[in-house]
């Protein structure tokens, strides 16, 4: 997540991120965060997401406690390591094995459907976030005869493959595999690793990834979400 976030900053910076270090040129902790001058909804922890890398825990803790580094007055999330990736040679092989219905990119008009089907969706903040992702980063979908998405996948500001989903009546046709394979190829062509994260008890995508020879890293992905008490809904 951290490396891909920096790559996106160097390639046009569509999500208006910046890099903060504990010291320079010798640094022990690094955070990518939303630029201070780029305003966002105080409750939008999707857009306000940070990626971190540190070589020294104390340096990282000190950076977190620095109000010039982290705005604790707004909701945000901190992402750690992704724990699976798909190697380039594997995606090349898979691409030749999968049948090829027509693939296209998502557009902003599809965001409501994605918001309603995503386990983390359902809010106005998430809807705006999904629209921004669709407009800024690679995505892929398969459309039905009416032009509506039936299967899709996105990438986020950390170049992580997210929200792989197929509508229930169109499942078991290999669509998820096809989209994941082609998204991975697209990321590799742009110089990014193909990475993602899956809950340990979410067996269908785990089975799919194992069949694709994805490499599971010996660590876990961690997402910490902070919401200031003053922004929480108060009881009537």
C-alpha positions as CSV (number, residue, x, y, z in Angstrom):
1,X,0.0,0.0,0.0
2,X,2.7,2.5,1.0
3,X,4.9,2.0,-2.1
4,X,1.9,2.1,-4.5
5,X,0.7,5.3,-2.7
6,X,4.0,7.0,-3.4
7,X,3.9,5.8,-7.0
8,X,0.5,7.4,-7.4
9,X,1.9,10.7,-5.9
10,X,4.7,10.6,-8.5
11,X,2.2,9.9,-11.4
12,X,-0.1,13.0,-11.3
13,X,-1.2,12.6,-7.6
14,X,-4.9,12.3,-8.5
15,X,-5.9,11.9,-4.8
16,X,-3.8,14.9,-3.6
17,X,-1.6,13.0,-1.2
18,X,1.7,14.0,0.3
19,X,4.6,12.3,2.1
20,X,5.5,13.0,5.8
21,X,8.7,11.7,7.4
22,X,9.9,11.8,11.0
23,X,13.3,13.2,9.8
24,X,15.3,13.8,6.7
25,X,17.4,12.4,5.0
26,X,17.7,9.6,7.6
27,X,14.1,8.6,8.3
28,X,12.6,5.9,10.4
29,X,8.9,6.5,9.8
30,X,6.9,7.6,6.8
31,X,3.2,8.4,6.3
32,X,1.3,9.3,3.1
33,X,-1.7,11.5,3.9
34,X,-4.2,13.8,2.3
35,X,-2.7,17.2,1.5
36,X,-3.7,19.7,4.2
37,X,-4.8,22.3,1.7
38,X,-7.1,19.7,0.0
39,X,-10.4,19.9,1.8
40,X,-12.5,16.8,2.4
41,X,-15.5,15.7,4.5
42,X,-14.4,15.4,8.1
43,X,-16.2,12.0,8.3
44,X,-14.8,10.6,5.0
45,X,-12.3,8.1,6.3
46,X,-12.1,6.6,2.8
47,X,-10.6,9.7,1.2
48,X,-8.6,10.5,4.4
49,X,-6.8,7.2,4.3
50,X,-3.1,7.1,5.2
51,X,-0.5,4.5,4.3
52,X,2.5,4.0,6.7
53,X,5.9,2.5,6.7
54,X,8.3,2.5,9.6
55,X,11.6,0.9,10.7
56,X,11.3,2.0,14.3
57,X,8.1,1.8,16.3
58,X,8.9,4.7,18.6
59,X,9.6,7.0,15.7
60,X,6.2,5.9,14.1
61,X,4.4,6.5,17.4
62,X,6.0,10.0,17.7
63,X,5.0,10.8,14.2
64,X,1.4,9.8,14.9
65,X,1.3,12.0,18.0
66,X,2.5,15.0,16.1
67,X,-0.5,17.2,15.2
68,X,1.4,18.6,12.2
69,X,1.5,15.0,10.8
70,X,-1.9,13.6,11.6
71,X,-5.2,15.5,11.9
72,X,-6.9,13.8,14.8
73,X,-9.9,16.1,14.5
74,X,-11.2,14.2,11.4
75,X,-12.1,10.6,10.7
76,X,-9.3,8.8,8.9
77,X,-7.9,5.3,8.4
78,X,-4.4,3.9,8.5
79,X,-3.5,1.0,6.3
80,X,-0.7,-1.4,6.9
81,X,0.6,-4.3,4.8
82,X,-1.4,-6.1,2.2
83,X,-1.0,-9.8,2.5
84,X,-1.4,-11.3,-1.0
85,X,-0.2,-10.4,-4.4
86,X,-0.3,-12.0,-7.9
87,X,3.0,-12.4,-9.7
88,X,3.4,-11.1,-13.2
89,X,4.2,-14.4,-14.8
90,X,1.1,-16.0,-13.3
91,X,-1.2,-13.3,-14.6
92,X,0.3,-13.7,-18.1
93,X,-0.5,-17.4,-18.0
94,X,-4.0,-16.9,-16.6
95,X,-4.8,-14.4,-19.3
96,X,-4.4,-17.0,-22.0
97,X,-6.6,-19.6,-20.2
98,X,-9.7,-17.5,-19.5
99,X,-12.5,-17.0,-22.0
100,X,-12.9,-13.3,-22.9
101,X,-16.3,-11.6,-22.8
102,X,-16.0,-7.9,-23.5
103,X,-14.3,-5.9,-20.7
104,X,-14.6,-2.2,-20.2
105,X,-13.9,0.4,-17.5
106,X,-16.5,1.5,-15.0
107,X,-17.9,5.0,-15.2
108,X,-19.3,7.3,-12.5
109,X,-22.9,6.3,-13.3
110,X,-22.1,2.9,-11.9
111,X,-21.1,4.1,-8.5
112,X,-24.5,3.8,-6.9
113,X,-24.6,0.1,-7.7
114,X,-21.2,-0.4,-6.3
115,X,-22.1,1.5,-3.2
116,X,-25.1,-0.7,-2.6
117,X,-23.2,-4.0,-3.0
118,X,-20.0,-3.2,-1.2
119,X,-19.7,-4.5,2.4
120,X,-18.1,-1.2,3.4
121,X,-20.6,0.9,1.4
122,X,-24.0,2.5,1.9
123,X,-23.0,6.0,2.9
124,X,-22.7,9.3,1.0
125,X,-19.0,9.4,1.9
126,X,-18.5,6.0,0.3
127,X,-20.5,7.0,-2.8
128,X,-18.3,10.0,-3.4
129,X,-15.2,7.9,-2.7
130,X,-16.2,5.3,-5.3
131,X,-16.9,8.0,-7.9
132,X,-13.4,9.4,-7.3
133,X,-11.8,6.0,-7.6
134,X,-13.6,5.3,-10.8
135,X,-12.5,8.6,-12.2
136,X,-8.9,8.4,-11.1
137,X,-7.7,4.8,-11.1
138,X,-8.0,1.6,-13.3
139,X,-11.2,-0.4,-13.0
140,X,-12.8,-3.1,-15.1
141,X,-16.2,-4.6,-15.6
142,X,-18.4,-6.8,-17.7
143,X,-21.7,-5.3,-18.9
144,X,-25.0,-7.0,-19.7
145,X,-27.0,-6.5,-22.9
146,X,-28.5,-3.3,-21.3
147,X,-25.1,-1.8,-20.5
148,X,-25.3,-2.4,-16.7
149,X,-22.3,-3.9,-14.9
150,X,-22.7,-7.5,-13.8
151,X,-19.2,-8.1,-12.6
152,X,-16.4,-5.6,-11.7
153,X,-13.3,-4.8,-9.8
154,X,-11.6,-1.5,-8.8
155,X,-8.3,-0.2,-7.7
156,X,-7.8,2.4,-5.0
157,X,-5.4,5.2,-4.1
158,X,-2.9,2.6,-2.9
159,X,-3.2,0.6,-6.2
160,X,-4.9,-2.2,-4.2
161,X,-7.5,-4.3,-6.1
162,X,-10.8,-3.9,-4.2
163,X,-14.5,-4.5,-4.4
164,X,-14.3,-7.5,-6.7
165,X,-18.0,-8.5,-7.1
166,X,-20.3,-10.3,-9.4
167,X,-24.1,-10.1,-9.2
168,X,-25.5,-13.3,-7.7
169,X,-27.3,-14.6,-10.8
170,X,-24.2,-14.2,-13.0
171,X,-21.8,-16.1,-10.7
172,X,-19.9,-19.3,-11.4
173,X,-19.0,-18.1,-14.9
174,X,-15.4,-17.2,-14.3
175,X,-16.0,-13.4,-14.4
176,X,-14.2,-12.6,-11.1
177,X,-11.1,-14.5,-12.4
178,X,-11.2,-12.7,-15.7
179,X,-11.4,-9.3,-14.1
180,X,-8.8,-10.0,-11.4
181,X,-6.4,-11.3,-14.0
182,X,-6.8,-8.3,-16.3
183,X,-6.7,-5.8,-13.5
184,X,-3.4,-7.4,-12.3
185,X,-2.0,-7.2,-15.9
186,X,-3.0,-3.5,-16.1
187,X,-1.3,-2.7,-12.8
188,X,1.9,-4.6,-13.8
189,X,1.9,-2.7,-17.1
190,X,1.9,0.6,-15.2
191,X,4.7,-0.5,-12.9
192,X,2.6,-1.3,-9.8
193,X,2.5,-4.6,-7.9
194,X,-0.8,-6.5,-8.2
195,X,-2.0,-6.6,-4.6
196,X,-5.2,-7.1,-2.5
197,X,-6.5,-8.3,0.8
198,X,-9.2,-10.8,1.7
199,X,-10.8,-11.8,5.0
200,X,-9.5,-15.1,6.2
201,X,-13.1,-16.6,6.4
202,X,-14.1,-15.3,2.9
203,X,-13.6,-18.7,1.2
204,X,-14.8,-18.0,-2.4
205,X,-12.2,-15.3,-3.2
206,X,-9.5,-17.2,-1.2
207,X,-10.2,-20.3,-3.4
208,X,-10.1,-18.2,-6.5
209,X,-6.7,-16.6,-5.6
210,X,-5.2,-19.9,-4.7
211,X,-6.2,-21.3,-8.1
212,X,-4.6,-18.2,-9.7
213,X,-1.3,-19.0,-7.9
214,X,-1.4,-15.8,-5.9
215,X,1.4,-15.4,-3.4
216,X,0.1,-15.0,0.2
217,X,2.5,-13.0,2.3
218,X,3.4,-14.1,5.8
219,X,1.7,-11.0,7.4
220,X,-1.8,-9.6,7.7
221,X,-3.4,-6.4,6.4
222,X,-4.4,-4.0,9.1
223,X,-6.9,-1.1,8.7
224,X,-7.4,1.2,11.7
225,X,-10.3,3.6,11.5
226,X,-10.4,6.7,13.7
227,X,-13.5,8.8,14.3
228,X,-13.2,11.7,16.7
229,X,-15.7,11.5,19.5
230,X,-17.0,15.0,18.6
231,X,-18.1,13.7,15.2
232,X,-20.0,10.6,16.4
233,X,-23.7,10.7,16.4
234,X,-25.0,11.6,19.8
235,X,-28.1,9.8,21.3
236,X,-31.3,11.7,21.3
